[in-house]
């Protein structure tokens, strides 16, 4: 029952929110924490779409991965508080734990999905999301549910707020010269 209530509220917020200028930044970069410490960079593209790049590392290993995502942001309640979802691809170069040599690598690649929420407070962007992966390579499980992750980013470039000008309410606004 709680899930149904939560989903109904979230869906209602999406329907009745204004979608203009969802995210308040152009460029943000920082740390993403899940199974390891990762580097994340987001760049605004157009109309509430961002591109995100994630460089993955696992704690205590030399495994390395790269994920590229396109994400659609939807403002809820106020500018700077967003829900987002998206998809993209990933590639991981991992050591094979069954081999004694460290030069043997497994290459894992596939499709990544993402969904989450973010809030921007001043120059700090906080995001909580979930990123499941579908692997196409034979050397791994076909689906990885991955846990939730927390991202903390610094906003390098903010977006300008669109202002509505020349409202002629109660005789205000600019008067035309005759």
N, C-alpha and C positions, 0 to 999 in steps of 0.2 A: 504494500500500500504506500509506503514511504517513497519508493522508487517512482511510482505512478504520479504521486503528488509533485516530486521534484522535477520530473520530466515535463509535466504540464506547466509548471511555473517557468521553467527554462524556455519552453516552446513559446509561451505567451510573451515573454520578454523579447524573444527574437522577432515575433510578429509585429509587436507594437513599438519597437524601437526604431529610431531614425538611423539609417545606414550611412549617412554622410560622414566622412572623416572619422572612421573608426579608430585607427591607431594614431597616436599623437607624435610619432617619430618617423624620421626618414631612415636613419641608420642607428642600430644598436648592436653592441657586442658584449659578450661576457662569458660566464661559466654556467654549464649545464651539469647538474649532478644527478646521476642515476646509479648504474653499477660502477661507474668511474667518474672522473672529472673530465668533462668535455669542453671544447670551445665552441661557442655558438655566435653566429653573426646573422642579423636580419637586416634586409634592405627593402624599403617600400618601393613598389614598382608602379602600380596604377590602381585607382579605384578600390582601395582597401585590400589589395593583394600585396603580399610580401614574398620575397625569396629568402629562404633560410639555409645556411650551410652549417653543418655540425661536424667537427673533427672529433672522433671517438678514441678514447684510450681506456684501458682497464687498469685498475689499481694494481701495481706490482707486476705488470707484464709489458712486453714490447708490441702487443697487438695494436693495430691502427685501422681506423675506418673513416669513411666519409659519407655523409648523407646530404643530399640536396633536395629541398622541399619547396613547393609553391603552396602558399597558405592564404585563405580567404578570411578576413577579419570582419566580425559583426559587433558593432557597438551595443552595449547594454547599459541602461541607466544613465551613463554620462560618458563623455569623450575620455578615453584613457582606460576604460574598463571594457574588455572585449572577450568574446568567445571566438575561437578560430578553429578551422579544420583545413586539412590539405593532404597532399600526396606527393610522392617523389621517388627517388631511387637511392639505393645505398650500395656500398662496396666495402668489404672488410678484408684485410690481409691478416690472418691469424696463424700462429704457430700450431703445428699438429702435436697435441699432447702425447700421442702414441709413439712418436718418433724421438729418438735420442738426440738427433742433430737439430740445432736451432734454425737451420736454413730451410727446412721443409715448411712450406706455407700452404694453408688452405685459403682459397679465395671464395668469399661468400658475397653474393650479389642478389639484388631483388628489389621488390617494391616496398616502400614505407608509407604508412598512413600516419596522420597525427590529428589530435583533437585536444583542445585545452582552453584555459582561460588565462588572461593576463591583465595586469593593472600597471599603469605608469604613474609614478609619484615623483614629480620633479624630473630629475635626470636619471632616475632608477626605474627599470622595468622588471617586474616580477612575473613569472609565468609558471603555471603548473599544468603539465600535459601528460598524455599517454601516447606512445608511438609503437603500435604493433608493426611487425615486419613479415612479409611473405618472401621466403628465400627460393630462388630458382636454381641455385647450385646444388650439386649432388652431395657435397661434403657436409651438409648441415641438416637440421630439422627443417621441415618445410614451412612451419609457422612459428614465429617467436612473439609471444604476447608482450614481452618487456613490461617492466613495472612503470609506475609513474615517475616523473622526473621534475625537478625544480630548476628553473633557470633564473639567474640574476644577471641583468645586462645594464650597461651604462649607455645612455642615449647620447650619441655624439652629435647628431643633427636632428633638431625638432622640426615638425611640420608647422606651417603657419595656420592659424585658425582662420576659417572663412567667416567673415563678418557680413551681416546683412546691413546694407547702408541705405540711407535716405528713406527711412520709415516715415511715413507721413501720418503719424498717429497724433491726435489731438493738436493738429496744426504744427507739429514739429518738422524737422527736416529742413533742407535747403529751399529757399524761396527763389523763384525765377525772377531775374531782372527784366524790366520792361523797357 
